[in-house]
Amino acid sequence: AAPLDDENLLPEILLRLSPHPSSLPRASAVCKRWLLVVSDPDFALRFHRRHRPSPPFLGCFIHHSRGISYAPTMDSPDRVPAGRFSLQLDDSHRFWFLGCRHGLALVFHRSRKLVLVWDPVTGDQHRIAVPPGFNVNENPMHGAVLRAAGEVDHFQVVLVEAVGVAKQHTRKLACVYSSETGVWGNLTSMSVQSKGTFTLYFTGTSSVLVGSSLYWLIDGDFVGILEFNLERHSLAVIEVPVDMFERYSDFALTQADDGGLGLIILTGCNARLWKREAGCDGVASWAMGTTIELDKLLSLHSMKEKGTLTILGCAEENNVVFLSAVDGVFMVELEPLQFKKLHVLQLALLLSIRKCLHCR
């Protein structure tokens, strides 16, 4: 039989199509036989698992006064309409969009003391009460949602909180919820000595998942990175590079080019990429990598003064960073190094909140 007539070979060929939104709809239009293959639930599951390590970047979620809107970043025919992934919320000003990962979005409602896990594709919503031990009305809190490798039916939610316990000390709390069991696990805590008062809070950017650990930027009287290891259920605080305090204007967590933890630091018109490396003695330290001259890359001839660039957010799985400049908002792919200027409507939305979060 010809390859495309082989019942076993055809699904294997179609599995290797691009994961872009237009691929499977176009394949399904070829003939009825192809339609039956790509619409089979088992094929959809295999297709999802195959392309999970390198998903396409569809767009951004934006939290505003009326709810959560979606701003597409891809061009036609892969452009998903803005209204397709939007969420209307009651008392939306009381919600905080914490981030999204593995096809799920996480929203926090402080006054109701709950988190909302939302699947933008199916519309499914899961409302989960914040675990006992978290004082959401008094203390800074952040969180993340994720799925285990190969998992599509269940998810985990991780919440972290900073608690001031004494002058120059804070206590970090973390707790993990599993949709498989439907309950929160045990609290994890650690004490942190601050270099000033115990003022310590989480920045507005979302978390970064690297290996088996989640990372958040923390700020206050000192800047650091909070690490939560999902396997050991342990907390740690990582110091940022000393050099970043010289003349930086903005910074954000990213994945490094080797898949490890990275930092992008803006200094004037330059972006410095740092990555966390383990030395021969097993002790990890920061190493500076590439320096990107953003004014030349983005052709920002009018940008002469320091501080005119701002990081709006990063997409960890796609190695993408969003920058606000005097000339507009740019989506910069760090590897390979290329950029795209976003639509003027997206620009207005992004600048209204100065924050952009990734989705897939």
C-alpha positions in Angstrom: 0.0 0.0 0.0 1.1 3.6 -0.6 2.3 5.3 2.6 -0.8 7.5 2.9 -3.1 4.5 2.5 -1.4 2.6 5.4 -3.8 2.8 8.4 -0.9 2.7 10.8 1.5 5.0 9.0 -0.9 7.9 8.3 -1.3 8.9 12.0 2.4 8.8 12.5 2.8 11.2 9.6 0.1 13.6 10.8 1.6 13.6 14.3 4.6 15.3 12.8 2.6 18.3 11.5 3.4 21.7 13.0 1.7 22.4 16.4 0.4 25.7 15.0 -3.4 26.2 15.3 -4.0 25.9 11.5 -2.2 22.6 11.0 -4.9 20.1 12.1 -7.9 22.0 10.7 -6.1 22.1 7.3 -5.3 18.4 7.5 -8.9 17.6 8.4 -10.1 19.3 5.2 -8.1 17.1 2.9 -10.5 14.1 3.0 -12.9 12.3 5.3 -10.2 9.7 6.2 -7.8 12.4 7.4 -10.6 14.1 9.4 -11.3 10.8 11.2 -7.7 10.5 12.2 -7.1 14.0 13.5 -10.4 14.1 15.3 -9.8 10.9 17.2 -9.3 11.6 21.0 -6.3 9.3 21.2 -4.6 11.1 18.3 -5.2 14.4 20.0 -3.6 13.2 23.2 -0.6 11.9 21.3 -0.3 15.1 19.4 -0.4 17.2 22.6 2.3 15.1 24.3 4.6 15.2 21.3 4.5 19.0 21.0 4.4 19.9 24.6 8.1 20.6 25.0 8.0 23.3 22.3 4.5 24.8 22.1 3.7 27.7 19.8 3.3 31.1 21.4 -0.3 32.1 20.8 -0.6 35.3 22.7 -0.9 37.1 26.1 -3.5 37.3 28.9 -4.2 40.8 30.1 -5.9 41.6 33.4 -8.1 44.7 33.3 -11.1 46.2 35.0 -13.6 44.0 33.2 -11.9 40.7 33.5 -9.1 38.9 31.6 -8.6 39.5 27.9 -6.5 37.6 25.4 -4.3 39.4 22.9 -3.1 37.2 20.0 0.5 37.5 18.7 0.5 35.1 15.7 -0.3 36.1 12.2 -3.1 34.6 10.0 -3.9 31.7 9.5 -2.7 30.8 13.0 -4.1 33.9 14.7 -6.6 32.9 17.4 -9.3 35.7 17.6 -9.0 37.9 20.7 -12.5 36.9 21.9 -11.8 33.2 21.9 -9.9 33.1 25.2 -11.5 35.8 27.4 -12.8 35.5 30.9 -15.4 37.8 32.4 -15.2 38.1 36.2 -17.4 39.6 38.9 -15.5 42.2 41.0 -12.6 41.7 38.5 -10.7 44.5 40.3 -10.4 42.1 43.3 -8.8 39.4 41.1 -5.1 39.0 40.5 -3.8 37.1 37.4 -0.9 35.0 38.7 0.2 33.4 35.5 -0.5 30.5 33.1 1.3 27.3 32.1 0.6 24.0 30.4 -2.7 25.3 29.0 -4.1 26.5 32.3 -4.4 30.0 33.9 -4.3 30.8 37.6 -6.3 33.7 39.1 -6.4 34.7 42.8 -9.3 36.4 44.6 -8.2 37.9 47.8 -11.5 38.8 49.5 -13.0 35.4 48.7 -9.8 33.6 49.7 -9.8 31.3 46.7 -7.8 30.6 43.5 -9.4 29.9 40.2 -7.8 27.5 37.7 -9.2 28.2 34.2 -8.8 26.2 31.0 -9.2 28.8 28.3 -9.8 26.2 25.5 -12.5 24.2 27.2 -13.8 26.9 29.5 -13.5 24.6 32.6 -13.1 26.4 35.9 -12.0 25.1 39.3 -12.4 27.2 42.4 -10.1 26.2 45.2 -10.1 27.7 48.7 -6.8 29.0 50.0 -5.3 26.5 52.5 -5.3 27.1 56.2 -2.2 28.9 57.5 -2.2 31.5 54.7 -3.1 35.1 55.8 -4.1 36.5 52.4 -5.4 39.7 53.8 -2.1 40.7 55.5 0.7 39.1 53.6 2.1 39.1 50.0 1.2 36.0 48.1 1.9 34.5 44.7 1.3 31.2 43.0 1.7 28.9 39.9 -0.2 26.2 38.1 1.3 23.3 36.3 0.8 19.8 35.0 3.2 16.9 35.3 4.9 15.6 32.2 2.5 13.8 30.0 -0.5 14.6 32.2 -3.6 16.2 30.7 -6.4 15.3 33.2 -4.8 16.6 36.5 -2.9 19.7 37.6 -1.1 21.1 40.6 -1.4 24.6 42.2 1.5 26.0 44.3 0.9 29.0 46.6 3.7 30.9 48.3 3.5 33.6 51.0 5.8 35.9 52.8 5.1 36.4 56.5 6.9 39.0 58.7 7.7 37.3 62.0 10.2 39.7 63.6 12.3 42.7 62.7 14.7 41.7 59.8 13.1 38.3 59.5 10.4 36.8 57.3 9.0 33.3 57.1 8.2 31.8 53.7 5.3 29.5 53.3 4.4 27.2 50.4 1.6 24.6 49.9 0.7 22.4 46.9 -2.8 21.4 45.8 -3.4 18.3 43.7 -6.5 18.0 41.5 -6.1 14.2 41.6 -6.6 14.1 45.4 -8.6 17.3 45.7 -6.7 18.4 48.8 -3.8 20.7 49.8 -0.6 19.1 51.1 1.4 20.0 54.2 2.7 23.5 54.6 6.4 24.1 53.9 8.2 26.9 55.7 11.6 28.6 56.0 12.9 31.6 57.8 14.8 34.3 55.8 17.0 37.0 57.3 16.4 40.3 55.5 19.1 43.0 55.0 16.8 45.6 56.6 13.3 45.5 58.0 11.2 42.4 57.2 9.5 44.2 54.3 9.5 41.6 51.5 7.0 41.1 48.7 6.6 39.4 45.4 7.0 41.3 42.1 4.2 41.4 39.6 5.8 39.0 37.1 4.8 35.4 36.9 6.8 32.4 38.1 9.4 30.5 36.0 9.5 26.7 35.9 13.0 25.2 35.5 13.4 21.4 35.9 11.6 20.5 39.1 11.7 24.0 40.7 9.5 27.1 40.5 11.1 30.5 40.9 9.6 33.9 41.8 11.3 37.3 42.1 11.0 38.8 45.5 11.7 42.5 46.3 11.6 44.9 49.2 14.7 45.9 51.2 16.6 43.3 49.2 16.1 41.6 45.8 16.3 37.9 45.5 14.7 34.8 44.0 12.5 32.4 45.9 12.8 28.7 44.8 10.3 26.0 45.6 11.4 22.4 44.7 8.4 20.4 43.7 10.1 17.0 44.4 11.5 17.8 47.8 8.9 20.4 48.8 11.7 22.7 50.0 12.1 26.4 49.9 15.3 28.4 49.3 16.3 32.0 48.6 18.8 32.7 45.8 20.8 35.9 45.7 20.9 37.8 42.4 24.1 38.9 40.7 25.8 41.8 42.6 26.6 43.5 39.2 23.0 43.9 38.4 22.6 46.7 40.9 25.2 49.0 39.2 23.0 50.7 36.6 20.1 48.3 35.9 16.7 49.7 34.9 14.6 46.5 34.9 15.0 42.8 35.2 13.0 39.5 35.0 13.5 35.8 35.4 13.9 33.6 32.2 15.1 30.2 31.2 18.7 30.2 30.1 19.9 28.9 26.8 20.9 25.6 28.4 17.4 25.2 30.0 18.6 26.4 33.4 17.6 29.4 35.4 18.3 32.8 33.8 18.0 36.5 34.3 17.5 39.3 31.8 18.7 42.6 33.1 18.2 45.9 31.3 21.0 48.5 31.5 20.2 51.5 29.4 19.7 50.2 25.9 21.4 46.9 26.6 20.0 43.6 27.8 22.4 41.4 29.7 21.6 37.7 29.9 22.8 35.8 33.0 22.5 32.2 33.9 22.9 30.1 37.0 25.7 27.5 36.7 27.0 24.8 39.0 30.7 25.0 39.6 33.1 22.0 39.9 32.6 22.1 43.7 28.8 21.8 43.2 28.1 25.4 44.4 25.9 27.3 41.9 26.8 30.9 40.9 25.8 33.4 38.3 27.6 33.8 35.0 27.0 36.6 32.5 26.3 35.5 29.0 25.3 37.5 25.9 24.7 41.3 25.9 22.1 42.4 23.4 22.2 46.0 22.0 18.4 46.5 21.9 18.5 49.9 20.3 20.3 48.5 17.3 18.2 45.2 17.2 14.9 47.1 17.4 16.1 50.1 15.3 15.1 52.5 18.1 17.0 55.5 16.8 14.9 57.9 19.0 15.8 56.1 22.2 18.8 57.8 23.7 18.1 58.1 27.4 18.5 55.4 30.0 15.4 53.9 31.4 13.1 54.1 28.4 12.9 50.3 28.1 10.7 48.3 30.4 10.2 44.5 30.7 6.5 43.6 30.5 6.9 39.9 30.9 8.5 36.7 29.7 7.3 33.4 28.2 9.5 30.7 29.7 8.6 27.9 27.3 9.3 30.0 24.2 12.3 32.0 25.4 10.4 35.2 24.6 10.6 38.6 26.4 8.2 41.5 25.9 9.6 45.0 26.0 7.9 48.4 26.2 9.9 51.1 24.4 9.2 54.7 23.2 8.5 53.3 19.8 6.0 50.6 20.9 5.9 47.1 22.4 8.2 44.4 21.0 8.2 40.6 21.3 11.9 39.6 21.3 12.9 35.9 20.8 16.2 35.3 22.6 17.1 32.2 20.6 17.3 32.7 17.7 17.6 36.5 18.2 14.7 38.1 16.4 11.8 40.5 17.2 8.3 41.5 16.2 6.5 44.7 16.9 3.0 44.1 18.3 -0.3 45.6 17.0 -1.3 49.0 18.3 -4.4 47.6 20.0 -2.2 45.1 21.9 0.1 48.0 22.8 -2.7 49.9 24.4 -3.8 46.9 26.5 -0.3 46.0 27.5 0.7 49.5 28.5 -2.4 49.9 30.6 -1.2 47.3 33.1 2.5 47.2 32.4 2.4 43.4 32.6 2.2 40.6 30.1 1.9 36.9 30.8 2.4 33.9 28.5 -0.2 31.4 27.5 -0.4 28.3 25.4 
